[in-house]
């Protein structure tokens, strides 16, 4: 009876997994399909006469855009960690006045639609000269990643043993030295989790990029994909090939960091 239940659950899990991964398979299928075969009805389930013209377009046209997205992603990670970690330390461990109110404000800030924020940024950036610039996109993406980082860091740091902080103070360490030497090393899993989410958000951002950097010489990969969509023709194999290549860094990061992400997300959920 137990074996039957196990097989039933396994089969159901395989079905749901196949359904969720089917869009990924179809993306790869279309990326190898010739333009002349894209409008066939019914479409080919497998690429009958495969082509690599989509990937050729990626290598010849999209590599600068991939590099731009990498710079924006790493910049967003740096800004997020530098701001979110000390802010969470002050809220969680330094008895900051209004800490709970600030956490609530950060939570509400995450509920604001990105398109609303993008319109507000456009007016500010136009006056500050940050339109169509990589630093402008880094700052814009960080406004989404920082609140998430503060909330996650706060949840983790609130569960740190107070004895460690008291021991550091007895040894003569100030608040900043305690943060750098004690709190930050213990928050490794949370740091990696926040860094991963910040990078993935910046890597996949389209709303800020299309609003604030549409005419930039350095465009992220999301705008590079959008460039293949025209009024008369749409290069679907190039779009899907670019999407497949752009998914590789995110997939590698998720596979490598999944153990740390699981530990970082659940950190602070249970206290002794």
N, C-alpha and C positions, 0 to 999 in steps of 0.2 A: 504493500500500500504506500509506504514511504517512497519507494523507488518510482512508482507511478506519479506521485505528486512532484517528485524532483524532475522527471522527464517532462511533465506538463509545464512546469514553471520554466524549464530550460527552453522548451519549444516556443513558449510565449515570448520569452526574452529575445530569442533569435528573430522572431517575426517583427517585434518592435524595433530591434536594432537594424534590421534590413530596411524597414520603412524610413527610419531616421537617416540612414546612410545612402538611401536611393538618390537624393538630390546631389550628393557628392559624386556618386557614380555617373549620373546624367551630365554633370558638369564636365567630367573627364571624357565621356562619350562625345559630347558636342565639340569639345576642344580638338578632337581628332577627326571630326567630320568635315568633308568638303563643303564649301559654300553652296554648290549646286545641289547637294543632298539635304540641306537643312529644311527645305520646304516640302519634303516628301510626306505623303499621307497614306498609310501610317509611317511614322519615322522608324529608322533602323534602331533596334535595341542595342546592336553592336555596330561599331564603325566598319562597314563592309569594305570600303576602299579608303583606309585611313590616310590622313595627311598631317604634316607637322607645320603647315603654314601659319597656324595660330601661334605656335611656340617660336617660330622664326620671327614673327612680329614682336613677340615679347622681348626676345634677345636684342632686337635691333632698335626698338622704340621705347621700351619700358624700364630698362635698367636704371637710367637716371631717376625716374619716378620712384623706383624701389629704394634707391639710396636716400632720396628725400624723405620718404616715409620712415626709413630707419633712423635718420637724424631726428625727426620729429618725435618718434617713439622714445628714443633714448633721452631726449631733452625733457619730455613729459615725465619720464620716470625720475630723472634727477630732481626736477622742480617739485614733484609730488613728495618724494622721500624727504627732501630738505625742509619742506614746510610742514608736512603732515606729522612726521615723527616727533619733532619738538613740541608741536601744538598738542598732540595727544599726551605726551609726557606731562605737560603743564596741567592738562585737564584731569588726568587720571591720578597723578602722584604728588602734585604740588599744591593741591587744594585751591585751585584757581577759582576765584569768585565768578559766579555765573556759568560754571562749567556745564551744568545740566541744560541751561538755556542755550548755550552755544551748541551743544550736541543736537538739541531739537532744531535749531536754525539750520545746521548742516544737513540734517535729515530732510527738512523741508526743501532745502536748496537742490537736493538730488531729484526732487519731484518736478522741478521746472523743466518743461520741454526744451530740448537743445535748440530747436528752431527759434524759440523766443529769445534765448540767450544770444544766438547768432545775430539776430537783428539788432539787439542792444550793443553787441560788440562792434558791429559795422559802423555805427555812429561814432563810437569812441575811437576805434582804430583809424577812421578817416581823419580825425583831428590829430591823433598821435603819430600818424605816418606809419602805422603797422600793417596796413593792408598789403596783401600780396607778398608777405614775408614769412619766412620760416619761424623766427621768434614769435611772431603774432599767433601762428597756429599752435606753437608749443604752449603759450600762455592760455589760449582758449581751451585746449584739450585738458590742461591742468586744472581748470576750474571745475571740471567734472570729476577728475581723479582725486583731487585733494580732499573733498568732503568724505568720499568713500574711505580714503586712507586714514583720515583722522578718526572716523568711527571704528574702523577695524583695529587700529593701533590702541585706541582707548579701551576697547573691550579686552585686548590682550594684556596691556600694561596694568589694568586694574586688578588682574589676578596675580601679579608678581608678589612674592613674599616681601613683606615690609622689613623683615629682619635683614635682608641683603642691603636695602637702602640705608638702614640704620647703621649697619657695619661700615658702609662706605663713608658715612658722615663721621663716624668715630675715628676712622683713619684719616680724616682731614679733607675728604673730597667734597667739593661744593656741588651745587645742583647740576651745573653743566658737566663737570667731571663724572659725576654719578651717572648721568645720562649716557655719556660717550663710552665709559668703561664698564658699566654694569647693565643698564637697561637695554641699550641698543644691541649688544651681543646676544642677550637673552631673547631678543625680539626677532631673531633671524628668520624664522618661518613667516612671521607677519610681514617683515620687510620684503621677502621674496614674493609673497602673495600680492601685496600692494603694488610692487614693481611690475608683476606680470599683468595684473588687471589694467594698470595705467598704460603699459605698452600696447596691450591689445586694443584698448579704447582708441588710443592715438593712431594705431596702425589701421584700424577699420573706419575711422571717422570720415564721413562724407559731408555732413551738414555744415560744419565749420569750414571745411576746405572749400566747398562750393560757394559759400557765402563770402568768405574772407580772403580767398586766394585764387579766385577764378582766373585772373589775368596774370598770375605769377609766372615767372620764368622757371621756377622750381616748384613742380606740382607733385603732390603725393600720389600714390598708386591708385587711390580711389578715383581721382580725377582723370588719371590715365586710362582707367577702364571706361569711364564715362565718355571719353573722347571718341571711342569707337561707335557710339550711338549717334547716328545722323538722321536728317530729315527723310532721306530717300533710301539709304542703305544702312544696315546694322551688321557689323562683322562679329557674328555670334561666336565663331570658333576662336577668334582673337580675344573676345571678352572672356570666354570660359578658360582659355589657356592662361590669360593673365590672372584670373581669379585663382586658378589651380596653383600657379607659381607663387602668388601672394599668400596663399594659405600655408605654404611650407614652413616659413619661420614660426607662425603661430602654432602650428601642429607640433613642431619640434619643442618649442618652449613648454607647451602643455604636457607633453610626454615626459620631458626631463624634470619639470618642476611639480608634477602632480602630487607627489608625496608631501612636499613642503606646502603646497596650496591646501591640501586637505587638513594638515595640521594648523595652518595659519587661519583658515576660515573658522574652525571649531575652537580655536584658542579663546579662552575667556568665557566659553559657554557654560562650563562646569567649574565651580569653585569648591575647594576643600573646606 
